[in-house]
Amino acid sequence: MKITQEGLWADLKIRNPKVITAKYGSVLGALSHALRGAIVAAEGKTLFVADYSAIEARVVMWLAGEEEALESFRRGEDIYSVMASEIYNKPCSKEDTPDERQVGKTAILGLGFQMGASKFVATVEKMTGIIISEEMAKQVVDTYRAKFAGVKQLWWEMEAAAIRAVKGRKSCTVGHVKWVVEGFFLYCELPSGRRLAYPFPKVGSKATPWGEVRPQLTFMGISPITHKWTRMHTYGGSLVENAVQAIARDLLADALLACENTGIYLPVLSVHDEGICEVNDAAGSLQEFNRLMTTSSKWAKGLPIGIESWKGKRYHK
């Protein structure tokens, strides 16, 4: 049974636990599902919602100069099925091979930041419920890195540039991103001009599992485990992830500013990669809203943006 927020809220307003339990399994489950729907448009207004499609995958391919993948996005192809077809060496689609496509989707969304095979096994199970072997995961990782060699190269180049910037205290550019040290900070300057800051950077040494000694970049920050101010290490995939997520945020911020400047589509909320605007009932159109949300920022030339959009009175996912 497909649950809609409008139907769910209509049932909740009856305030009959037996009916709710029979229909939704439990009262708490129904309430949990209804949380998003607690956000409603003001009287006389409608919510316009745009959800960016695979925005991080698009940005990482753009940073890496992976034109084949970018063209696939521009053509509106299902890149998850394309990836699945590459992994399984057979035609895959959402309709005919849904499990294989889910593995392809997880690969596209998860492997752009240097994830290894073991973590990929856990990620696939968590995100899809599908269990794959370590051997299969290694095959998927190898396939991704071979198909998108530019992404793999980007990891090494980003790490090397950040290390060179710290050691030489000079600016180092990698494609659309620049690394520079000023005072006590290493900065990652994004295409928008905004900066990410890494306090008190240092370059040390680390031994790899295969016996090689390589330089390692560290900085001071709040540990996600201990929640204490401590020295933390980083690597190419993590630096790329930081930059990609920040660029995706800048794209959304620019789009919402463009909406606000119309005086019609007034931003009221953003949720992850969604932008939500409030519009007078008699004004606006999804067509215009889509154009505003997908027109790339001047600094993001060549980056294809796709969205799924809708309008309604009550917010939902």
C-alpha positions in Angstrom: 0.0 0.0 0.0 1.4 3.4 -1.0 1.2 5.8 1.9 0.6 9.5 1.0 1.1 12.3 3.5 -2.4 13.7 2.9 -4.0 10.3 3.5 -1.9 9.6 6.6 -2.7 12.9 8.2 -6.4 12.5 7.5 -6.2 9.2 9.4 -4.2 10.7 12.2 -6.7 13.4 12.7 -9.4 10.8 13.5 -7.3 9.9 16.5 -8.3 6.3 16.6 -5.3 4.0 17.5 -7.0 0.8 16.4 -7.6 2.2 12.9 -4.1 3.6 12.6 -2.5 0.3 13.9 -4.6 -1.8 11.5 -3.7 0.4 8.5 0.0 1.3 9.3 1.2 -1.4 11.7 1.7 0.8 14.7 0.9 4.3 16.0 4.5 5.2 16.5 5.4 4.0 13.0 2.6 6.1 11.6 3.7 9.2 13.6 7.3 8.7 12.5 6.3 8.5 8.8 4.1 11.6 9.3 6.9 13.9 10.6 7.8 15.4 7.2 4.1 16.1 6.6 4.0 18.4 9.6 5.5 21.0 7.3 2.7 22.7 5.4 2.4 25.7 3.2 0.9 28.9 4.7 -2.7 29.6 3.8 -3.0 30.7 0.2 0.4 29.4 -0.7 1.9 26.2 -2.2 5.2 24.4 -1.7 7.5 24.0 -4.7 10.1 21.3 -4.1 13.1 20.4 -6.2 15.3 17.3 -5.4 18.7 17.2 -7.1 19.3 13.9 -8.8 22.6 12.2 -8.1 24.1 15.6 -7.5 27.3 14.3 -5.8 28.0 11.8 -8.6 27.5 14.6 -11.2 29.9 16.9 -9.3 32.6 14.3 -8.8 32.5 13.4 -12.5 32.7 17.2 -13.4 35.7 17.7 -11.1 37.4 14.6 -12.6 36.7 15.7 -16.2 34.8 12.4 -16.9 33.1 13.6 -20.1 31.6 10.3 -21.0 29.7 10.2 -17.7 28.7 13.8 -18.0 27.3 13.2 -21.5 25.3 10.3 -20.0 23.8 12.7 -17.5 23.1 15.3 -20.2 21.3 12.7 -22.3 19.1 11.8 -19.4 20.3 8.2 -19.3 19.9 6.0 -16.3 23.6 6.0 -15.2 22.8 3.4 -12.5 21.8 0.9 -15.1 24.8 1.8 -17.3 27.0 1.1 -14.3 25.2 -2.2 -13.6 25.6 -3.3 -17.2 29.3 -2.7 -16.9 29.5 -4.6 -13.6 27.5 -7.6 -14.7 28.5 -7.6 -18.4 24.9 -7.7 -19.6 22.1 -5.2 -20.3 20.6 -4.0 -17.0 17.5 -1.9 -16.4 15.3 -0.7 -13.5 12.5 -2.9 -14.7 14.2 -6.1 -15.7 17.2 -6.3 -13.3 16.3 -4.2 -10.2 18.8 -5.8 -7.9 21.7 -5.4 -10.3 20.7 -1.8 -10.9 20.7 -1.2 -7.1 24.3 -2.4 -6.9 25.1 -0.1 -9.9 23.4 2.8 -8.1 25.3 2.2 -4.9 28.5 2.1 -6.9 27.8 5.4 -8.6 26.8 7.1 -5.4 29.4 5.5 -3.1 32.6 4.8 -4.9 33.5 8.3 -5.9 35.3 8.9 -2.6 37.7 6.0 -2.5 35.5 3.5 -0.7 37.1 0.0 -0.5 35.5 -3.4 -1.1 34.7 -4.3 2.6 32.9 -1.0 3.2 31.1 -1.4 -0.1 29.7 -4.8 1.1 28.3 -3.1 4.2 27.0 -0.1 2.2 25.1 -2.2 -0.3 23.4 -4.2 2.5 22.5 -1.1 4.5 21.2 0.9 1.5 19.5 -1.9 -0.4 19.3 -5.0 1.8 21.2 -6.9 -0.9 24.1 -9.1 0.3 27.1 -9.4 -1.9 30.4 -11.2 -1.4 33.7 -9.5 -0.7 35.0 -10.9 -4.0 32.0 -9.4 -5.8 32.5 -6.1 -4.1 36.2 -6.0 -5.2 35.1 -6.6 -8.7 32.6 -3.7 -8.5 35.3 -1.4 -7.0 37.8 -2.4 -9.7 35.2 -1.9 -12.5 34.3 1.6 -11.2 37.9 2.7 -11.0 38.7 1.3 -14.4 35.6 2.9 -16.0 36.1 6.3 -14.3 39.9 6.4 -14.2 39.7 10.2 -14.0 38.0 10.0 -10.6 40.8 7.7 -9.3 43.3 10.2 -10.6 41.5 13.0 -8.9 42.0 11.4 -5.5 45.7 11.3 -5.9 46.0 14.7 -7.4 43.9 16.4 -4.7 45.9 14.8 -1.9 49.2 15.6 -3.6 48.2 19.2 -4.2 47.1 19.7 -0.6 50.4 18.3 0.6 52.4 20.4 -1.8 50.5 23.5 -0.6 51.3 22.7 3.1 55.0 21.8 2.5 55.7 24.7 0.2 53.2 27.2 1.6 52.1 28.0 -1.9 48.9 27.7 -3.9 48.3 24.5 -5.9 45.5 24.0 -8.4 43.7 20.8 -9.3 41.1 21.4 -12.1 38.4 23.6 -10.6 39.8 23.6 -7.1 42.7 25.4 -5.5 44.7 24.6 -2.3 46.4 27.4 -0.5 48.0 27.9 3.0 47.4 31.2 4.8 48.4 31.7 8.4 47.4 28.6 10.4 45.0 27.2 7.8 45.0 25.1 4.7 42.2 26.3 2.5 40.4 24.5 -0.3 39.1 27.2 -2.5 36.0 26.0 -4.4 34.9 27.1 -7.9 32.3 29.4 -6.3 35.1 31.3 -4.4 34.0 29.9 -1.0 36.7 28.2 1.1 36.9 25.1 3.3 39.3 25.5 6.1 41.7 22.8 7.6 43.3 24.2 10.8 46.9 23.7 11.7 47.8 21.4 8.8 50.9 19.2 9.0 52.5 16.7 6.7 53.9 13.5 8.3 54.7 10.0 7.2 52.7 6.8 7.2 53.5 3.2 6.4 51.1 1.5 3.9 50.0 -2.1 4.3 52.3 -3.0 1.4 55.3 -1.5 3.1 55.6 1.8 1.3 56.1 5.0 3.3 54.0 7.9 2.1 53.4 11.4 3.2 50.2 11.9 5.2 48.2 15.1 5.7 46.8 15.9 9.1 44.9 18.8 10.6 43.1 19.7 13.8 39.4 19.1 14.1 36.6 17.6 16.2 36.8 13.8 16.1 33.5 12.2 15.0 34.2 9.3 17.4 35.4 11.0 20.6 33.9 14.5 19.9 37.2 16.0 21.1 39.5 18.5 19.5 42.3 16.4 18.1 44.7 15.9 15.2 43.0 14.0 12.4 44.4 12.5 9.2 42.9 12.7 5.8 43.4 11.3 2.3 42.5 12.0 -1.3 39.1 10.4 -1.3 38.0 12.3 1.8 39.3 15.6 0.4 37.4 15.0 -2.8 34.3 14.2 -0.8 34.6 17.4 1.2 34.9 19.5 -2.0 32.1 17.7 -3.8 29.6 18.1 -1.0 30.5 21.7 -0.6 30.1 22.4 -4.3 26.7 20.6 -4.3 25.7 22.9 -1.5 26.9 26.0 -3.4 24.8 25.0 -6.4 21.7 24.6 -4.2 22.4 28.0 -2.5 22.8 29.8 -5.8 19.6 28.3 -7.2 17.7 29.3 -4.1 19.0 32.8 -4.4 17.9 32.9 -8.0 14.5 31.8 -6.9 14.3 34.5 -4.2 15.4 37.2 -6.7 12.2 36.5 -8.7 10.1 37.6 -5.8 7.8 34.7 -6.6 9.6 31.6 -5.4 10.6 32.3 -1.8 12.9 29.8 -0.2 11.7 28.5 3.2 13.7 25.3 3.7 16.5 23.0 2.3 16.8 19.4 3.2 20.0 17.7 2.1 19.8 18.1 -1.7 16.3 19.5 -1.8 15.3 23.1 -2.1 11.8 24.1 -1.0 10.1 27.4 -1.9 6.7 28.9 -0.9 4.6 30.4 -3.7 1.3 32.2 -3.8 -1.4 29.9 -5.1 -2.1 32.1 -8.2 1.6 32.5 -9.1 4.5 30.5 -10.5 4.8 27.3 -12.5 6.8 24.2 -12.1 8.4 24.8 -15.5 9.9 28.1 -14.4 10.8 26.7 -11.0 12.7 23.9 -12.7 14.6 26.3 -14.9 15.7 28.4 -11.9 16.8 25.3 -10.0 18.7 23.7 -12.9 20.5 26.7 -14.5 24.1 26.1 -13.5 26.0 28.8 -11.7 28.4 30.8 -13.8 31.3 29.0 -12.1 29.9 25.6 -12.9 30.1 25.6 -16.7 29.6 22.2 -18.1 28.1 20.6 -15.0 24.7 19.0 -15.9 22.1 19.4 -13.2 18.9 17.2 -13.0 16.0 17.4 -10.6 12.8 15.8 -9.7 10.2 18.4 -8.7 6.7 18.7 -7.5 4.3 21.1 -5.8 1.7 20.7 -3.1 0.4 21.8 0.2 2.1 19.3 2.5 5.8 18.4 2.4 6.8 14.8 1.7 9.8 12.8 0.4 
